[in-house]
Amino acid sequence: MLKRKILVVDDDVYVRNAVMTALKTAGHFVLGAQSGKTALSIFGKFDFDMVITDYEMEDVGGLNLIKKVKAEKPDIFVIMMTAFPSRELSSRVLKYENAYFLCKPIKVDKLRELVESCFRKKEIVRENILKSIHKENTPGPDN
């Protein structure tokens, strides 16, 4: 299994550590940040496959973090976590491609399932692209 790089951002150390532990146990490379500002400085140093972030944080909130991360790497997966879900917030998150929304308290099994589903989706897309390229470069009966 390919180790995916995931950045977990939450100002609550207990939530951050629980999410990180769950993902590390599943075999992923995981880094944590206690703030959006710290996350942005870390984000530029690694080629992350996913960012999981809390919504409400002091310096750079989750929505601003997602906006900045998506501007830099549009195809990255993002998961927004919040204890205060609303339709408006959900629609603001889900307008981004490869964006998902989870309500706190986070159920570890549901989180792992969502993360694995995202990466399976990415693999299927990659395989389809490779098949398409292979077909284009394979001589047919007319060549």
trRosetta pair geometry for C-beta under 8 A, 3 or more apart (Angstrom, degrees):
i j d omega theta_ij theta_ji phi_ij phi_ji
1 27 5.7 51 93 128 135 154
3 27 6.4 -122 -106 151 77 82
3 28 6.1 136 -162 -136 71 39
3 29 4.9 69 158 -22 116 98
4 28 4.9 -35 64 -129 82 103
4 29 7.0 -157 91 33 34 80
4 49 4.4 -79 -165 49 99 150
4 50 6.6 38 152 6 124 109
4 115 8.0 178 77 172 148 105
4 119 5.8 -102 -61 -102 152 136
5 28 7.4 163 -93 -179 17 93
5 29 4.8 -27 -102 79 66 110
5 30 7.9 165 -157 -83 46 34
5 31 7.6 6 -170 4 89 100
5 46 5.6 -149 173 156 149 122
5 47 6.4 107 45 86 149 59
5 48 4.7 -118 112 -119 105 52
5 49 5.3 124 53 4 68 87
5 50 7.6 171 94 32 52 70
6 23 5.5 -87 65 171 150 154
6 28 5.2 24 5 153 118 139
6 29 7.1 152 21 82 70 55
6 30 4.9 -19 69 -108 97 79
6 31 7.6 176 89 29 51 62
6 48 6.7 94 -113 -157 20 100
6 49 6.6 -47 -72 62 64 87
6 50 4.6 -13 -115 71 85 103
6 51 7.5 166 -163 -89 62 27
6 52 6.4 19 179 -2 109 105
6 115 7.3 -11 -97 -142 149 129
7 30 7.8 160 -90 -157 23 60
7 31 5.5 -20 -112 70 69 92
7 32 7.6 145 -164 -100 57 25
7 33 6.6 10 -177 0 101 112
7 39 6.1 115 158 -149 129 96
7 42 6.3 151 -128 107 128 123
7 43 6.3 -39 -49 -90 173 78
7 46 7.5 152 -63 71 111 128
7 48 4.9 -35 -14 -120 107 151
7 50 7.3 -170 29 98 66 55
7 51 4.8 -15 67 -114 103 75
7 52 7.2 180 90 29 52 64
8 16 5.6 141 128 -151 113 76
8 19 4.9 166 -145 103 143 122
8 20 5.1 -140 38 -70 153 84
8 23 7.1 179 -53 19 129 146
8 30 6.1 18 -8 -172 114 107
8 31 7.3 -179 26 90 75 41
8 32 4.8 -30 72 -106 96 77
8 33 7.4 170 86 24 49 67
8 52 4.9 -11 -113 67 70 104
8 53 7.8 173 -161 -79 39 46
9 16 7.5 -33 -172 -113 11 110
9 32 7.3 158 -83 -161 38 59
9 33 4.7 -14 -108 67 83 100
9 34 7.8 -140 -153 -53 64 2
9 35 7.4 -36 -163 107 101 10
9 36 6.3 74 175 -89 142 53
9 38 7.8 166 -127 76 101 92
9 39 4.3 -7 -97 -79 133 142
9 51 6.7 7 1 -175 115 96
9 52 7.0 173 26 90 69 52
9 53 4.1 -3 64 -114 111 84
9 54 6.4 -121 111 16 74 78
9 57 7.3 -49 150 -56 103 158
9 62 7.5 160 97 -105 119 81
9 65 6.5 -141 90 -177 164 166
10 13 8.0 179 102 -71 94 19
10 15 4.7 -95 141 94 156 112
10 16 4.1 -165 60 -69 104 88
10 19 7.0 109 0 19 139 138
10 32 7.7 -50 35 -158 80 103
10 34 7.5 -40 86 -131 42 44
10 53 7.1 171 -64 -155 67 43
10 54 4.1 101 -116 -31 77 120
10 57 7.6 -146 -141 -82 34 116
10 81 7.0 -22 -90 67 119 133
11 16 7.9 142 17 -40 7 125
11 34 5.5 70 -120 179 54 73
11 35 6.1 47 -88 -84 96 65
11 54 6.5 -100 12 55 76 152
11 57 4.9 148 -27 -126 120 91
11 58 6.6 100 -93 -2 157 93
12 15 4.1 52 91 17 115 111
12 16 6.3 165 84 -14 58 88
12 54 7.1 120 15 -81 96 155
13 16 5.6 -57 -142 41 30 114
13 17 6.0 27 161 -17 66 110
13 34 7.0 -11 -81 -111 78 108
14 17 6.0 -55 -142 40 26 107
14 18 6.3 27 157 -20 62 109
15 18 5.8 -57 -146 36 29 111
15 19 6.3 25 158 -15 65 108
15 54 7.2 82 105 -77 144 122
15 81 7.5 175 169 124 133 151
15 104 7.1 -28 -125 -125 137 130
15 106 7.0 105 -152 12 97 121
16 19 6.1 -61 -150 38 26 107
16 20 6.1 24 155 -17 64 112
16 32 4.9 98 172 -156 115 132
16 34 6.9 -67 -49 -97 168 62
17 20 5.6 -55 -141 40 31 112
17 21 6.0 34 159 -22 66 107
17 32 7.3 -11 -77 -85 51 168
18 21 5.9 -53 -145 35 27 111
18 22 6.4 28 155 -20 61 107
18 106 7.3 153 108 68 122 119
18 108 7.2 -107 163 -84 99 107
19 22 5.8 -56 -150 35 30 112
19 23 6.4 19 157 -11 65 110
19 52 6.2 -149 170 109 143 144
19 81 7.9 -108 -82 -43 148 161
19 106 6.5 22 -83 85 99 163
19 111 6.6 -121 -130 -179 86 160
20 23 6.0 -65 -149 42 29 104
20 24 6.0 28 157 -19 68 109
20 30 4.8 162 -147 132 79 137
20 32 5.1 -52 -72 -59 140 120
21 24 5.8 -54 -140 38 29 110
21 25 6.2 33 158 -22 63 107
22 25 5.9 -56 -151 34 25 114
22 26 6.7 21 150 -15 60 108
22 108 4.6 -153 -114 -148 140 104
22 111 6.1 59 119 87 150 130
22 112 6.0 -122 162 -61 109 101
23 26 5.5 -55 -150 37 36 111
23 28 4.6 -48 164 53 93 128
23 30 4.7 114 95 -74 120 141
23 111 7.8 -82 -63 135 89 115
23 112 7.3 -176 -91 -99 58 78
23 115 6.6 -161 -113 -135 101 175
24 27 7.7 96 179 -37 33 9
24 28 6.4 -95 -91 64 34 72
24 30 5.1 -100 -63 24 84 126
26 112 5.4 171 -75 -135 145 111
26 115 7.2 110 96 89 163 137
26 116 7.4 -122 -175 -63 140 105
28 115 7.5 -72 -44 160 153 141
31 42 6.1 -160 124 177 140 142
31 46 7.0 142 9 13 145 161
33 36 7.7 104 120 -91 128 16
33 38 4.1 179 -161 102 108 106
33 39 3.9 174 76 -72 159 73
33 42 5.6 -149 -71 13 126 142
34 38 6.0 45 48 33 67 152
35 38 4.6 96 58 9 84 101
35 39 6.8 -141 98 -8 45 88
35 57 5.8 153 -139 171 62 129
35 58 6.5 -46 -127 53 112 96
35 59 5.2 45 180 31 125 118
35 60 6.9 99 158 36 85 84
36 39 5.3 -53 -146 35 34 117
36 40 6.5 37 155 -23 66 101
36 53 7.3 57 -97 -153 87 133
36 57 5.2 146 -22 87 99 141
36 59 5.7 -152 53 83 94 87
36 60 2.7 -128 106 81 129 94
36 61 6.3 -33 -35 11 155 9
36 62 7.0 -143 -84 -73 121 36
36 64 6.5 64 176 81 156 102
36 65 4.3 -126 -139 -70 109 117
37 40 6.0 -52 -153 30 29 110
37 41 7.0 23 151 -13 61 104
37 59 4.4 -28 -25 110 117 147
37 60 5.1 141 -54 -1 62 112
38 41 5.9 -59 -155 37 35 108
38 42 6.3 29 151 -14 69 108
39 42 5.8 -60 -147 41 32 108
39 43 5.9 44 153 -37 67 105
39 51 7.2 89 -178 -148 128 121
39 53 7.0 39 -128 -103 171 116
39 60 7.4 -127 48 76 106 127
39 65 5.9 21 87 -141 140 129
40 43 5.5 -42 -140 22 31 120
40 44 7.3 30 164 -17 57 100
40 60 6.5 38 -23 43 125 170
40 65 6.9 -132 -60 -127 93 83
40 68 6.1 -14 -111 117 115 148
40 69 7.9 -127 -104 -67 74 81
41 44 6.8 -57 -163 28 30 106
41 45 7.5 20 147 -15 59 113
42 45 5.8 -71 -162 35 41 112
42 46 6.8 -9 162 15 78 109
43 46 7.2 -88 -150 51 26 81
43 48 6.3 -64 -137 6 72 133
43 51 7.2 -3 -107 -89 116 130
43 69 6.1 -116 -147 -109 153 93
43 72 7.2 108 138 73 124 156
44 72 7.6 -97 -90 -161 78 158
48 51 6.1 65 132 -61 146 81
48 73 7.6 157 65 62 84 164
48 76 6.5 44 100 -138 91 130
49 76 6.9 173 -178 -138 26 80
49 77 6.6 13 146 27 70 104
49 119 7.2 40 150 -100 139 99
49 122 7.6 -63 -166 -41 113 177
50 76 6.6 165 -98 180 31 87
50 77 4.2 -24 -108 75 89 102
50 78 7.0 169 -160 -83 66 33
50 79 7.0 19 -179 -2 111 98
50 115 6.8 110 147 -137 177 91
50 118 6.6 89 -94 111 130 151
51 65 7.2 -147 151 143 144 111
51 66 7.3 -177 89 -100 129 66
51 69 5.3 -67 8 -154 158 167
51 76 6.4 41 0 146 97 129
51 77 7.6 174 27 93 57 57
51 78 5.0 -10 65 -114 91 81
51 79 7.5 -169 97 30 50 64
52 78 7.5 163 -86 -162 36 51
52 79 4.5 -9 -116 63 80 106
52 81 6.6 43 173 -21 90 113
52 111 7.9 50 -135 -157 151 113
52 115 8.0 -40 -64 -88 130 110
53 57 7.8 -74 -180 -17 100 135
53 62 4.5 159 124 -130 114 94
53 65 5.3 -173 -144 89 169 144
53 66 6.8 -148 45 -56 140 87
53 78 7.0 -21 15 -165 105 98
53 79 7.4 153 23 81 58 57
53 80 6.2 -25 72 -113 83 57
53 81 6.9 -165 98 23 33 85
54 57 5.7 111 85 -52 109 102
54 62 5.6 -133 100 -67 41 124
54 80 8.0 64 -166 -164 12 62
54 81 5.3 -46 -102 74 53 97
54 82 6.9 112 -165 -86 62 58
55 61 6.7 7 168 -179 52 97
55 62 4.1 -89 -119 31 34 142
55 63 7.0 33 -147 -32 78 82
55 80 5.8 59 -74 -178 88 104
55 81 6.8 -137 -19 84 80 45
55 82 3.8 11 1 -87 133 112
55 84 7.3 -118 71 55 142 90
55 89 6.6 10 -134 -165 148 137
56 61 6.5 -26 -123 -135 34 100
56 62 7.1 -33 -24 -3 25 109
56 82 7.0 91 -6 -128 88 95
56 84 7.3 43 -24 30 130 122
57 60 6.7 -2 90 76 118 48
57 61 5.5 165 47 -113 77 46
57 62 6.4 112 5 -41 105 74
57 65 7.9 36 41 -27 136 132
60 64 5.0 -121 -170 92 82 123
60 65 5.4 108 133 -65 109 87
60 68 7.6 -30 -174 8 138 143
61 64 5.1 90 59 15 75 103
61 65 6.9 -134 102 -8 37 92
62 65 5.4 -55 -144 35 31 115
62 66 6.3 32 158 -19 66 103
62 80 5.5 108 156 -135 135 97
62 81 7.8 -149 -117 48 154 59
62 82 7.5 -134 35 -69 161 101
63 66 5.8 -51 -148 35 32 110
63 67 6.4 35 152 -21 64 105
63 80 7.7 28 -76 -116 63 137
63 89 7.9 -116 -68 -145 121 83
63 92 6.2 -14 -123 135 127 127
63 93 7.2 -108 -104 -80 84 76
64 67 5.5 -52 -147 35 34 115
64 68 6.3 29 156 -15 66 106
65 68 6.0 -60 -149 39 29 106
65 69 6.0 26 156 -17 66 112
66 69 5.7 -58 -140 40 29 110
66 70 5.9 26 161 -17 66 111
66 78 5.1 107 -126 173 101 162
66 80 6.7 -36 -57 -73 142 107
66 93 6.9 71 47 -130 179 76
66 96 6.3 -136 161 -15 119 164
66 99 6.9 61 -161 -122 135 126
67 70 6.1 -59 -144 40 23 108
67 71 6.4 27 154 -24 60 107
68 71 5.7 -51 -148 30 31 114
68 72 6.7 21 156 -11 63 108
69 72 6.0 -65 -155 41 30 106
69 73 6.4 -40 170 46 68 94
69 76 6.1 -87 152 72 105 146
69 78 6.5 128 90 -85 138 128
70 73 7.1 -84 -127 72 25 54
70 74 5.6 52 -175 -116 71 51
70 76 6.9 -136 -97 50 56 101
70 78 7.0 -64 -62 -21 99 142
70 96 5.5 -102 -99 -143 156 131
70 99 8.0 -25 -81 -68 133 118
71 74 7.6 29 -113 -72 13 76
73 76 4.3 60 112 -28 112 116
74 97 7.0 39 166 55 87 120
75 97 7.3 -39 -115 105 49 121
75 98 6.4 71 -170 5 48 153
76 98 6.8 178 99 102 31 137
77 98 4.7 -101 -101 164 60 112
77 99 7.7 168 -161 -84 52 36
77 100 7.4 5 -175 4 94 106
77 118 4.5 69 -128 -177 158 141
77 119 7.8 -86 -10 -61 157 62
77 122 7.5 -89 -41 -53 120 125
78 93 7.7 -137 109 -166 113 95
78 96 6.6 4 46 102 128 143
78 98 6.8 97 17 114 70 82
78 99 4.9 -10 67 -115 98 79
78 100 7.2 178 94 29 52 67
79 99 7.6 165 -85 -162 34 53
79 100 4.7 -19 -110 72 78 99
79 101 7.4 -177 -159 -75 64 17
79 102 5.9 21 176 -2 109 112
79 111 7.9 114 152 -141 162 84
79 114 6.6 99 -107 127 139 134
79 115 7.6 -64 -31 -80 149 78
80 89 7.7 -151 131 159 146 102
80 93 4.5 -101 11 -124 147 145
80 99 7.1 24 -12 -177 102 99
80 100 7.3 -172 23 93 70 47
80 101 5.2 -16 63 -113 99 66
80 102 7.2 172 85 29 48 67
81 102 5.0 -23 -103 76 74 98
81 103 7.6 131 -155 -125 63 9
81 104 5.7 74 172 -54 99 97
81 106 6.2 -32 -134 -69 130 118
82 85 5.6 138 87 -72 111 62
82 89 6.6 -29 26 141 168 152
82 101 7.8 -29 20 -164 103 89
82 102 7.9 144 22 84 59 54
82 103 6.6 -42 73 -121 67 55
82 104 6.3 -122 114 3 20 100
83 103 7.3 90 -116 -171 30 71
83 104 4.0 -49 -79 65 74 120
83 105 7.6 30 -108 -55 94 50
84 89 7.8 97 106 -4 79 163
85 89 6.5 -142 -153 68 49 126
85 90 6.4 40 -167 -54 96 106
85 101 7.3 102 -126 163 112 119
85 103 4.9 -50 -39 -100 133 108
86 89 4.6 91 56 9 87 102
86 90 6.7 -152 89 -6 44 88
87 90 5.6 -58 -146 39 31 114
87 91 6.2 26 158 -16 67 107
88 91 6.1 -59 -148 38 27 106
88 92 6.4 27 153 -20 63 108
89 92 5.6 -56 -148 35 32 112
89 93 6.4 27 155 -16 66 106
89 101 7.7 131 121 -135 89 133
90 93 6.0 -60 -151 37 29 107
90 94 5.9 14 160 -9 67 117
90 101 5.1 38 -128 -128 80 176
91 94 5.8 -59 -131 47 30 104
91 95 6.5 50 161 -42 62 95
92 95 6.3 -40 -156 6 26 115
93 96 6.7 -61 176 24 44 105
93 99 5.3 -161 160 152 76 126
93 100 7.7 -33 141 97 121 13
93 101 5.1 119 87 -78 146 105
94 99 5.7 -168 -112 93 34 108
94 100 7.7 46 -98 -108 81 27
94 101 6.3 -55 -56 -24 96 120
95 99 7.5 -3 56 51 40 146
96 99 3.8 79 77 -28 100 141
98 118 7.0 89 -159 -147 94 107
100 114 6.0 167 144 -175 163 128
100 118 7.3 -107 -15 -74 138 121
102 106 5.9 45 143 -113 130 92
102 110 7.2 147 -134 119 119 115
102 111 6.6 45 -131 -94 165 83
102 114 7.0 -137 -71 12 122 169
103 106 8.0 174 94 -84 39 56
106 110 7.3 -146 -175 69 68 105
106 111 5.4 36 176 -55 114 128
107 110 4.1 63 80 13 106 113
107 111 6.7 177 84 -14 52 85
108 111 5.6 -56 -147 36 31 113
108 112 6.3 29 157 -16 67 105
109 112 5.9 -54 -147 38 30 109
109 113 6.2 32 154 -21 64 109
110 113 5.6 -54 -146 37 30 115
110 114 6.4 31 155 -19 64 106
111 114 5.9 -57 -149 36 29 109
111 115 6.3 27 155 -17 65 108
112 115 5.7 -56 -146 38 31 112
112 116 6.2 26 158 -14 67 108
113 116 6.0 -58 -145 40 26 107
113 117 6.2 30 154 -23 63 109
114 117 5.6 -55 -146 35 29 115
114 118 6.5 35 154 -23 63 102
115 118 5.8 -52 -155 29 30 113
115 119 6.7 19 154 -10 63 107
116 119 5.9 -59 -148 41 34 106
116 120 6.2 38 153 -22 68 104
117 120 5.7 -51 -145 34 31 112
117 121 6.4 37 153 -23 63 104
118 121 5.7 -56 -156 32 29 114
118 122 6.6 29 149 -19 64 105
119 122 5.4 -47 -147 33 38 115
119 123 6.5 41 152 -20 65 102
120 123 5.7 -55 -151 36 33 112
120 124 6.4 35 152 -21 66 104
121 124 5.9 -54 -150 33 30 111
121 125 6.6 29 153 -17 63 106
122 125 5.8 -55 -151 37 31 111
122 126 6.3 31 151 -19 65 108
123 126 5.5 -54 -145 38 32 113
123 127 6.2 33 156 -20 66 106
124 127 5.8 -53 -145 37 29 111
124 128 6.4 30 155 -19 63 107
125 128 5.8 -57 -150 36 29 111
125 129 6.5 30 153 -20 64 105
126 129 5.8 -55 -151 34 31 111
126 130 6.4 28 153 -17 65 107
127 130 5.7 -55 -147 38 32 111
127 131 6.3 34 154 -20 66 105
128 131 5.7 -50 -145 35 32 112
128 132 6.3 35 154 -21 63 106
129 132 5.6 -55 -151 35 30 114
129 133 6.4 29 153 -18 65 105
130 133 5.7 -53 -146 37 32 110
130 134 6.2 35 153 -22 65 107
131 134 5.6 -55 -147 36 30 114
131 135 6.4 33 154 -21 65 104
132 135 5.8 -52 -149 32 30 111
132 136 6.5 28 153 -18 63 107
133 136 5.7 -57 -150 36 32 112
133 137 6.3 11 158 -4 66 114
134 137 6.2 -70 -145 48 27 99
134 138 6.0 31 157 -31 67 112
135 138 5.9 -55 -139 27 27 112
139 143 3.8 -115 -161 75 103 141
140 143 5.6 103 52 -1 60 101
